[in-house]
Amino acid sequence: DLLLADGRRVLDGISSWWTNLHGHGHPRLVAALERQAARLDHVIFAGFTHEPALEMVARLKPRLPPSLTRCFFSDNGSTAVEVALKMAFQAQLQRGDQGRDRFGALAGGYHGDTLGAMGVGERANYATALFDPLLMTCDPFDVPQDPRRELDADLSNWDRDLAAARERMKAYFEMKGSRLAAFIAEPLVQGAGGMRMWPPELLQDLREHCSH
């Protein structure tokens, strides 16, 4: 919702492709960009850092689980996914586990439009199917939609369906877990997959399976 100079309000439906819109040329944002460019316009993070990066890490750290003790900066979502996949694979190799050369992911997932990110997303949609021969090997797992997020939903069979899904996830990891370098998942809601809300119980199970 943009407020024009003449008082009219305009709904901006683009929002820069899934990015929250903070305004076009807002004076505060422009001033912040000018201040930063005048002090330091670019630093490569290969062996270097700078004060704004350190400040961001200091502000993020209290919000993260204690086990997350490192930050790696990337420039966009797809690249962040690519880096995470490479790090996960390299970590397994450095531990001496050379057999973990596959990734797990949710069916219907979306993680970006570069080849690595597409490889761990949905393989059969309009944007991905053409490139399937180029994509990495991925083992998808289908999560059910959580009816508890719907209005007036029929929950009469939900306990049974959830128990069955948890058993399927257990069997999935028993069969494929030893080959997985990592499992990538959208937590609780699959946005590009249709705004599908999936059960928090399965997310908790997924975390436990990946820890074993």
Disulfide bonds with the S-S distance in Angstrom:
none
